[in-house]
Amino acid sequence: MGGDAEEIGVFPLDTHNATLLDQVAPKDWINPTPAEGFVYDLIALGAGAGGLVSSRQTARRGYKSALIEKHLAGGDCLNIGCVPSKALIRCARAMKAEANKGEFGITSTAKANLDFGAVMERMRRIRAVIAPADSYAGSVKLGVDMYQGHARFTSPNTVEVGGRTLTFRKAVIATGGSAWAPPIPGLSVTPYLTNNSLFNLTTLPKKFVVLGGGPIGVEMAQAFAGFGSQVTIVSSELLPREDPDARELLKEALTQEGVKFELDCKVGRVDHSDGVFTLTITNKDNTTSILTCDNLLVATGRAPNVNNLGLEAANVEYSVRGGIKVNDVLVSSNPNIYAVGDVAGGYQFTHVAGRQAMMVVDNAMFGESHKVSDMVVPWCTYTEPEVAHVGKYAHQVPEGVDTYKAVLDHNDRALCEGANRGFFKVHCLKGTDKIVGATIVCENAGEMLAELTLCVQFGIGLGRTGLGQVIHSYPTISEAAGSCAFQYKMKNWQHLKDGKVVGGEIVEKSVKNESSVKEREKKSEGPSSIFFGQGLIVGFAAASALFASLVHLRKKN
């Protein structure tokens, strides 16, 4: 079999990777031996974010849980996803800063040389430092019974691992997803890379082709271009989910950094000989072109890990591409088995898997009914500039939207930082100040998204009873959010016309569960409730910090 095997080993086996494996796949681990007839309150399959959070929170809250992992605890995020990719991105950003030092008055003529081996060693070191948060020992310390081995359901309420059958009241399938490779002739017998194997590289490829224009593809394309590789992205389009303005701006940025594109095309065949990949590409006009490279990264999407789990024996419905079929409270066709994260389809983010796991513990153990449809999900593509989004896009709102956009061309802080390429864009339900979605494109956009996520989550409007009343520190890039609010204010403010004061915001449209600010004032015993949203706004800093912490549920739970 070409490309990636089902499970890729960690390489090279240096001190850092040895430390990692000791934490997330201990060599001589001995599985627990529960008493005969023992029934677990909850068993989680898969020790990524979903399994770690569900099993650990179940144990912390007084119930008996077990966690089963056949490969590496920490899942993709720690081992082959979020952590290693962001470590590489940081190094690439340092190289870019070195190349641009003249802009900041640094006149040294010495040229920086990249040590790719040192870059990868740093990544491995950071991964090993983070590993204890996801370790076997960490789960056991919190009261979880940790099992190593392949899990397979043997009935609707039993699972087998390592020759032992475990019985459960509730189970959570959190087996995640794997890189999916398209059925391109010749591809399957070539040694292509996916995120499973990319972080085992020890030599920088001279020519690097990325097949796929999604988040993983564009992040790694930009990083390797920063390291000095000749990079080409081959895809039907770039970041197809994202805002069109964001896509265009990012493409311009990547082009300026040397990334080339083969878009709106089809790869007809992939061959590999004497260490060189050859891609035969059919273009939109039916012409054919040839592209060669040293390494080929396939980043064309992911497939849920549903094979060989015994799902039929558990009466759990699933599809190979769609994953476990669950309802709005994450219950499968078996009322005692839940599924979270990538294996359940939908959003494929670590923070979503962690939040869904929290929901399952509440729903399964404590009779609550948290719904997936109530989730407000932020995400970010960690390019430079970053592309961050929350809520809906304009085309997803049937009622229509009013869009307020603040570009960073004249943002004082962005100009000082030399990073004034980007924008904030806020969508409000048409005719109201209700924020239904937002996109930010700039440096550290993911860090700035929490404010707008809070607004969408809790119904804080853009007008004078919401974000329009928030003072942003000067000078900050996040002032752009205030600029969007000011645009709304200008559109709706009172003004003098023909000697009369006209206009003014229709407060009722943005007030939740209150008919007007005046009614709120009548109920108040003092002036502190003049604006209904002040309780939320005053506590914004604390709420934002709480939100940010939830992004790292994998570590905290």
N, C-alpha and C positions, 0 to 999 in steps of 0.2 A: 504493500500500500504506500502510495506517495503522500507527500504533504505531512500533516500531523498525524501521529498515532492518536488513539483515543485518549491516552493519558501521557503527557510529556514529562520526562524527568527534569529535575532541576540541575542546571549545568552552568558553570563548572563547579565542582564540589570543593569550593574554597571554604575558609573559616566562616564567612557570612552565610553561605548556603547551608553549611553544616548546622549552624546555629538555627537557621530557619527551619530545617527539617526536624531538629530536635523538638521544636515547639509545635509544629503543625502536622507532623507525621512521625512520631517517635517510633524508633525501629523495633523495640522489644515490648511494645504496649501489650498489657494483659487486659482483656475485656472483663467487665464485671460478671459476677455469677449471681443473678437474683434468686431469691428463694422460690421453691416450687409453688406455682399458683399465683405468683406475684403479678400484679397488673399495674402498668405505668399509667399515670394520668395523661401523659402526652409523650409521644415519641416523634422526633424530628429527623427526617432523612436529608442529609446534606448539611455540612458545617460552614456554609457561606453566611452572608448576613441574615437571611431568613431563618436558617436553622439555629444559628447562634443566639439570635434575639429570642426566638420562640421558646427554645429549651431553657435558656438561662432565666428569662423572666418568669417562666412557669415555676422553676425551682425557687427563685427568689420570693415568689408570692405564696409559697407553702405547699405546692404540689410536687409530686415525684415525676421527673422527666428524664428522658434519655436522648442522646444525640448520636447519630451514626454517620461516619464519613469513610469513604473508600480511598480517597486520594489525599488532598491537602486541606486541612482546616483553614478557614479564612477565605476559601473560595477564590473566584477570579479576582476580586477586588484587591486582595492582599498580594496574591502570587503572580497573576498574569494580566492585571487590569489597571485599576485606578492608581494604585501606589507606584508600581514600576514605571508606568507611562508618565505620571506627573514628575517623577524624579528625572527622567530623561528630558522632559520639556523644560524643566528648570535649568539644566545644563545648556540646552540649546539657546535659552534666553540669555544666559551669561555670555555665550559666544557672540550673540547678536549685539549685546551691549558693548563688548570689546570692539567689534567692527565699527560701531557708531560713536566711539569715544570722542572723535574730533568735533562732533556737534556740541559737546559739552566742554570744549576748551582743553581737552586732554591731548597733548601734542606728542606723546611718546611715539617714536618710530618703530619700537619693537613690535613684532607681529606675534600674536598669540597662536600657539599650536595646540590643536586638539589631541588629547590622549584618550582615544575611544575606550581603551581598556580601563582607564581610570574612571571614565564616565559610568561604565557598566558596573565597576566595583563599588562606586558610590551608591548606585541604585540597589545593589545587593545588600550593602551595609544598612541602608535605611529600611529596607524590607525586613531585615532580621531584627532591627530595633523595634519595629511595630509589631512583629509576630506574637509576642507574649499576650497581647490583647485578644488574640483569636485562638490561643493555644489549647491543647487538650487539658493541661494542668489548670488553666484559667477557668474552663468549664467545670471541671471537677471541684475546684475550690468553691464555686457557687452552688454546688449541690447537684450537678448534672451527672448522670451515669454516661460515660463516654465509651462508645464502641467503635472499633476500627474494623472495616470490612465492607463488603458489598451487601446492601440491604435489598431484600425482595419480599414483597407481600405474599403470604401464603393463604390468607383468608381475609374477610372484611375487617378483622380486628387483631390480626397477628402479622408479624414481620420476622423474617429469618436473617440472621447475620452470624457469620463464623460458625455455622452448624448449630446455633442456638435459636430457639423460637421465643420471641418476646410478645407479650400480650399488651394491648393498649386500650384505653377508653377513647382517646383522641389521637390523631396523627397529623403531622404537617409534612407535606412533600415540598422540599426546598432544595431540589437537586440542580437548580440553575439551568444554564444553557451552554452551548458550545459553538465555536465558530462554524459557520456554514459555508461550504464552497460550492459555487454553481457548477452545473454539469457541462463544463467546457471540454471539448475533445482534447485529450492529452494531459489535462491538468492533473488528474488524480494520480498519475505515475511520475510526477515531478516533485522535487523536494521543496515545495513552496512553504512559506511561513504563514502562520496566523499569530494572533496574540498569544496562543499557547507556547509558541517556540521563539517568538521575536526576542524576548528578553534573555535568551540564552546565547545571543550573538556575542562574539568576542572580537570580531574584525569588522570595521566599518565598510559597508559595501560602496564601491565606487559609483555604480549605477543601480538605482533602487526604484522599482516600479510598485506602486500601490494600486491594487485592483479594488475599487470601491471608494465612493466619495462621501461616506458617512462620517460621524464623529471620530471613530478610531482612525480611519484612513487619513483624514485631513490633519489630525493632531500629529500622527507619526510622520506624515509627509513633511510637515513644516519642521519638525524636530530634526529629522535626518538631513534635510536641506541645510539647516543651521549647522550641522556637524560637518558639512562639506560634500555630502553625496549629491549626485545628479539625480533629481527626483522627478518622476512623472506620475500623475494621477490619471488612471483610466476608469471612467465611470459614465453612466448615462447622464448624470447631473451631480451637482455639488450640494451637499446638505439639503436634500429635497424637502425635508420637513420645515425648514426654517424660513423666516421672513425673507422675501426677495431682496430687499435692500441689504440685509445682513449677508446673504449669499454673495451678492455682487461686491460688497466691500471686502469680504474675506478673500474672494478670488483675486482682487486687485493686490491685496497684501501678500498673498502667497506668490503671485507672479513677480512682484518686486523682489522677493527673496529667492527667486530662481526656480521655483516649482513650475513645471510644465504640465499641460493638460491635454488629454485626449478625451473629450466629452461627446455625448450624443453619438456614441459608437458601440460596436459589438465586437467582443473578442471571439474570433472563430476557432482559434486553436492555440494551445500552449505546448511548446516543446522545450526539452532541456538536454544539452549535450556539452561535454567538456567544461562544465561549470557555468554555462551561459544559458539563460532563459530566452526563448524567442516567442513573442506574442504576435499572432497574425490578426490584424484589426480591420474590420469592415466599417468604413466611415458612412456618414449619413448620405453622401452622394454615390454610395456603392463602390467607391474606390477602395483599394486595399493598401495598407501600410504595414511595415514591420517594425517592431520595437524590441530591443534587447536589453538585458540587465543582468547583474550579478545575483541579486536577491529579489524575489517577488513576494510581496505581502498581500495575502488575500484577506480583505476586510469587507466582505459583501453581505454581512448580516449574521444572525445567530439562530440556532435551532434549539428548542427545549430538550433537556435531557430526560426522556421518557422511556427509553428502551431498557429492557431487562429489569424492570422494577416489579414485575408481577401484578401490574395494574388490573389485569382481567380477573385475577383471583380476588382482588379487593373490591371488585365492582366499581372501579373508577374509570369513567369515560375520558378519552383523550384522543388527540390526533398528533401525528408525527411532526407536523409543522406548527400547529396551533397550541400544543401543550395540553395540560390538564384543563378540562372544562369545569369552571367554577361559576357560582352565582355572585351576586353583588356583595355577599358577606364572606366570600372566599371558600364556600363549602362546595365540595365536589359532588358527583352523583352518589357517593357514599356519604351519608349525613355525618359520619364521624371522622371523615378525612378531609383536611383542608389542603390548599396549595397556595404558595406565595412566591413572589419574585418572577424571574425569567421563565420558569417552568410553567407558570400560569398565564403566559402571554401578557399583552399590555406593555406598560412601561418597563424598560429593562435598565433599571438603575439600582445601585446599592441602597440608596436612601429609600427607595420605594419598597424594596424587599424587606428592609428593616421596619418600616412603618407598617406594612401589611402584617408582619409577624407580630407586632404589638397588638394590632387589631384582632388577630386570631386568638391570642391569649385572652384578651377581654371577652371575645365572643364565645370561645369554646369553654373556657374555664369559669367565666363569671356571668354568662347569660346576656351579655350586651349585644348590640347589633350595628357595629361600625360598618359603613359601606364604602366600597371602592369608589363608587360614583360621587362620594362627598370629598374625596381627596383633592387637594390643590397641589399639583406636582411641579416644582421648579427643576430646571436642568441647565447644564452649561457644557459647551464645547470649549476645551481649554487650549485654543489656538491663541495667537497674538495678532489682533485683538481677540478677546474671548467673546463668545456668542452665548448669551444667557436668555432664557425665556421662562415665563410662567403663565398659566391659564390658556386662553384661546387665542387663535390668530383671527384676523379680521374676517377671513372667508368662512370661518366656522361659526359665525354668529348670524343666524337667519334674520334677526330683527335689524341688523345693520349696526355699525359702530361709528363713533366720532373718534378720530385718531389725533393724538397730540404728540408731536415729534420735536425733540430738542437735539440738534447736532452739536458736536463738541468742537467745531472749528474755532469758536471764540470762547470756549470755556477756559477761564484763566488758569486753573490748576492743570488742566490737560495740556495747555500750551507750555507751562513751566516744565512739565514732565516730558515734553517732546512726544506726547501721545494723544494728540487731538484728532485722531481718526476714529470716528464712531458716533453713536447716537443713543438716545433713550426714546423709546416709542411706547406710548400708553394708549390702549384701546378702551373706550368707555361705551357702554350700551347707548345706542343712539338716543339723543335728547336728554340724557341723564349724566350724572358724574360717577355712576357705578363702574368701577374698573373690572373688566372681564379678562384682560390679558395684557402682557407687557413684554417687550424685547429690549435688551441692553446689549450694545456692542461697544466694547472698550477694554482697556486693561483692567483686570480684576473685576470684570462684569459679574462673575459668579458671586463675589463677595458683596456686591451692591444690590443684588436681586432680592435680598431678604425683606427690604422695606416694602417693595411692591408685592411680594408674596404675602406678606402680612395683610396688606390692603385687600387683596383678592380673597384670602382665606376668611377674613372677618368682616367683609363688606364695608371697609373704610373707603369712602369716595374720594374723588380727586378735587372736590370743591371745598368751600369754606368750612364745612363741618368735618373735614377729613384731612387729606394730605396737603391741601391748600393752606392749612393752618400750621403746618410744620415748618420750623426754621432749620435750615441746613447750614452747617458750618461753612464759613468762607476762608480760604478757597478750597473747594472740594469738587471732584468730578460728579459726586452724587447730587450736587446742586441742580443737575440737569433734570432730576425728578421734580424738583421744585419749579423748574422752567416749564415743564409740561403742565403742572398745576396752574401756573400763572397764565398759560395760554387759555386754559379753561376759564379762568377768572376773567380775562379780557373779553372772552366771547360772551360772558354772562353778567358782567358787572353793570352797576348802575352808572349812567352818564347823563350829561346835560344835552338836551336836544330841543332847539326852538324855545329855550327858556324854561323847559320842564325836565325834571329828573325822570328818566325812563329806564327800562330794563331791570336787571337784577336776577340773581340765581333763584330758581324755584326750589326752595329747600326741601319740600316734601319728597322730591324725586330721589334724594340721596339719603333720606332718613330711614333707618331700619327699625320697624316696630314703634315709631313715633310719627305723629302726623305733622309736627312742625317743631322748630326750635323754641317757639314761644310757649307751646304746651309743656316742653321740657323745663323751661324757666319757671313756669307756674308751680311745677311739682318740686322745684328745688328750694331749699331753705337758704341758699346763698348764691353768690355769683359764680361759683365754680362750675356750674353746669350749663353755662351759656351756650356752649357748643356740645352737642350730644356725644361727639366722638372723642372728647378730651380725655376720658378715662383710658381709652385705648392708646391715644396718641402720646399722652404723658408717659405711659409705660412702654413706648416703642423700643427703646434701647434694650430693656430687659427681655422683651418678647423676641426681638431680633436675635439676641444672644441665645435664647432658648431654641429658636428655630435652627440656628447654625449648629447647635449641638446635636440636633436630631439628624443632621446630615451624616454624622459619624456614629450612628447607632451601633454599628458593628463593633466599635471600640468600647462604647459605654455600657453595653448590655451583655 
